[in-house]
């Protein structure tokens, strides 16, 4: 039979492990699941369409920001012919781009509550305006007809030397900030993403 102090120590260790597992499980349960992108159409059409679907995700603390979008290509055209300055764009092709937030965040300076938003962008020379909209619809045609603007943000424009053929959105985090980066043609747009109280 083990000595009593030795048994007490083993029981204390087992209790400490059990408490640690319960704490870890509660932290994992508190984190929101990564939002899913919604796309309509047959699997064959979605797999072969010229502007494929894509997504990117940023984690800022416990918050998740996920953008779902389509990736059009230049195909010999110039970015200026596809995205004239001052004209609103759906930020991709086919269905509009959406951003889903699991917590309150500032995206390009727009304070947004948790939820799903349609992103329209208005290209300008020095910055792009971000127009965040809500809609109860998920069908693209109906989405555009029922948009309700809820926020405005912006991202600064950087020019790149080597043209980027296919529209891309990346989520990046460095030592100072998190950002979504939109790239197409000779333009790169940096959109800061921060937590808000």
C-alpha positions as semicolon CSV with decimal commas, in nm:
position;residue;x (nm);y (nm);z (nm)
1;X;0,000;0,000;0,000
2;X;0,146;0,345;-0,095
3;X;0,236;0,586;0,179
4;X;-0,032;0,848;0,256
5;X;0,174;1,161;0,158
6;X;0,269;0,994;-0,172
7;X;-0,098;0,914;-0,243
8;X;-0,203;1,271;-0,165
9;X;0,058;1,406;-0,403
10;X;-0,063;1,174;-0,683
11;X;-0,423;1,280;-0,624
12;X;-0,319;1,649;-0,632
13;X;-0,138;1,595;-0,962
14;X;-0,442;1,418;-1,112
15;X;-0,669;1,701;-0,997
16;X;-0,432;1,958;-1,150
17;X;-0,438;1,770;-1,482
18;X;-0,818;1,749;-1,475
19;X;-0,850;2,123;-1,403
20;X;-0,607;2,201;-1,688
21;X;-0,810;1,991;-1,933
22;X;-1,136;2,156;-1,826
23;X;-0,981;2,502;-1,870
24;X;-0,841;2,411;-2,212
25;X;-1,176;2,270;-2,323
26;X;-1,357;2,588;-2,214
27;X;-1,110;2,809;-2,404
28;X;-1,149;2,600;-2,720
29;X;-1,528;2,601;-2,686
30;X;-1,529;2,982;-2,648
31;X;-1,352;3,032;-2,981
32;X;-1,593;3,080;-3,268
33;X;-1,570;2,837;-3,558
34;X;-1,415;2,961;-3,880
35;X;-1,700;3,093;-4,101
36;X;-1,777;2,902;-4,422
37;X;-1,801;3,054;-4,769
38;X;-2,137;3,015;-4,943
39;X;-2,140;2,958;-5,317
40;X;-2,423;2,850;-5,541
41;X;-2,402;2,627;-5,843
42;X;-2,316;2,270;-5,930
43;X;-1,984;2,126;-5,819
44;X;-1,880;2,094;-6,185
45;X;-1,955;2,459;-6,258
46;X;-1,785;2,580;-5,940
47;X;-1,475;2,371;-6,020
48;X;-1,440;2,491;-6,380
49;X;-1,555;2,854;-6,377
50;X;-1,305;3,108;-6,514
51;X;-1,294;3,310;-6,189
52;X;-1,249;3,047;-5,916
53;X;-1,371;3,091;-5,561
54;X;-1,118;3,154;-5,288
55;X;-1,101;3,278;-4,930
56;X;-0,857;3,416;-4,678
57;X;-0,873;3,433;-4,299
58;X;-0,716;3,656;-4,036
59;X;-0,700;3,575;-3,664
60;X;-0,677;3,883;-3,441
61;X;-0,666;3,762;-3,083
62;X;-0,975;3,539;-3,051
63;X;-1,151;3,717;-3,340
64;X;-1,175;3,572;-3,689
65;X;-1,221;3,773;-4,010
66;X;-1,279;3,572;-4,327
67;X;-1,320;3,708;-4,681
68;X;-1,485;3,492;-4,949
69;X;-1,440;3,610;-5,309
70;X;-1,388;3,514;-5,674
71;X;-1,055;3,556;-5,856
72;X;-1,087;3,713;-6,202
73;X;-0,781;3,730;-6,430
74;X;-0,648;4,011;-6,649
75;X;-0,633;3,789;-6,962
76;X;-0,449;4,054;-7,164
77;X;-0,658;4,345;-7,034
78;X;-0,530;4,633;-6,823
79;X;-0,640;4,694;-6,466
80;X;-0,748;5,045;-6,570
81;X;-0,991;4,904;-6,827
82;X;-1,140;4,661;-6,576
83;X;-1,153;4,889;-6,271
84;X;-1,208;5,252;-6,369
85;X;-1,139;5,498;-6,087
86;X;-1,442;5,613;-5,892
87;X;-1,671;5,326;-5,998
88;X;-1,795;5,075;-5,737
89;X;-1,677;4,715;-5,791
90;X;-1,800;4,388;-5,638
91;X;-1,441;4,305;-5,531
92;X;-1,412;3,993;-5,745
93;X;-1,624;3,833;-6,014
94;X;-1,968;3,673;-6,022
95;X;-2,107;3,698;-5,667
96;X;-1,990;3,988;-5,449
97;X;-1,710;3,941;-5,198
98;X;-1,819;3,893;-4,837
99;X;-1,642;3,932;-4,506
100;X;-1,759;3,746;-4,196
101;X;-1,648;3,860;-3,850
102;X;-1,682;3,660;-3,530
103;X;-1,614;3,963;-3,306
104;X;-1,627;4,340;-3,330
105;X;-1,339;4,461;-3,551
106;X;-1,223;4,771;-3,734
107;X;-1,167;4,692;-4,103
108;X;-1,005;4,977;-4,293
109;X;-1,128;5,211;-4,019
110;X;-1,492;5,095;-4,031
111;X;-1,611;4,963;-3,693
112;X;-1,815;4,650;-3,766
113;X;-2,013;4,422;-3,534
114;X;-1,993;4,044;-3,567
115;X;-2,175;3,925;-3,880
116;X;-2,152;3,889;-4,258
117;X;-2,104;4,190;-4,487
118;X;-2,090;4,239;-4,863
119;X;-1,778;4,437;-4,961
120;X;-1,790;4,680;-5,251
121;X;-1,474;4,871;-5,333
122;X;-1,437;5,205;-5,511
123;X;-1,089;5,228;-5,667
124;X;-0,913;5,564;-5,642
125;X;-0,557;5,665;-5,720
126;X;-0,421;5,692;-5,362
127;X;-0,675;5,480;-5,171
128;X;-0,967;5,247;-5,226
129;X;-1,294;5,314;-5,046
130;X;-1,450;5,007;-4,883
131;X;-1,829;5,002;-4,864
132;X;-1,964;4,747;-4,616
133;X;-2,324;4,637;-4,666
134;X;-2,564;4,394;-4,505
135;X;-2,820;4,185;-4,690
136;X;-3,054;3,905;-4,583
137;X;-3,005;3,732;-4,920
138;X;-2,743;3,480;-5,035
139;X;-2,833;3,467;-5,406
140;X;-2,605;3,713;-5,593
141;X;-2,879;3,889;-5,793
142;X;-3,090;3,937;-5,484
143;X;-2,788;4,043;-5,276
144;X;-2,722;4,342;-5,500
145;X;-3,089;4,445;-5,493
146;X;-3,111;4,440;-5,111
147;X;-2,782;4,596;-4,998
148;X;-2,793;4,827;-4,695
149;X;-2,475;5,030;-4,633
150;X;-2,352;5,003;-4,273
151;X;-1,992;5,125;-4,289
152;X;-1,717;5,294;-4,489
153;X;-1,347;5,220;-4,467
154;X;-1,040;5,260;-4,684
155;X;-0,712;5,101;-4,782
156;X;-0,402;5,271;-4,917
157;X;-0,280;5,196;-5,267
158;X;0,072;5,075;-5,339
159;X;0,189;5,032;-5,697
160;X;0,378;4,717;-5,795
161;X;0,617;4,684;-6,087
162;X;0,531;4,331;-6,198
163;X;0,160;4,295;-6,287
164;X;-0,038;4,035;-6,091
165;X;-0,249;3,829;-6,335
166;X;-0,519;3,697;-6,102
167;X;-0,700;3,900;-5,836
168;X;-0,584;3,788;-5,493
169;X;-0,672;3,875;-5,133
170;X;-0,426;3,772;-4,860
171;X;-0,447;3,800;-4,483
172;X;-0,112;3,900;-4,327
173;X;0,002;3,970;-3,974
174;X;0,338;4,121;-3,887
175;X;0,480;4,256;-3,562
176;X;0,279;4,580;-3,583
177;X;-0,059;4,501;-3,742
178;X;-0,290;4,264;-3,925
179;X;-0,409;4,351;-4,275
180;X;-0,597;4,220;-4,572
181;X;-0,400;4,283;-4,892
182;X;-0,583;4,305;-5,225
183;X;-0,360;4,261;-5,533
184;X;-0,439;4,281;-5,903
185;X;-0,260;4,426;-6,202
186;X;-0,016;4,688;-6,079
187;X;-0,212;4,770;-5,763
188;X;-0,178;4,647;-5,407
189;X;-0,425;4,774;-5,146
190;X;-0,344;4,737;-4,776
191;X;-0,646;4,730;-4,541
192;X;-0,566;4,737;-4,168
193;X;-0,774;4,514;-3,937
194;X;-0,782;4,584;-3,562
195;X;-0,983;4,492;-3,256
196;X;-1,223;4,757;-3,126
197;X;-1,378;4,802;-2,781
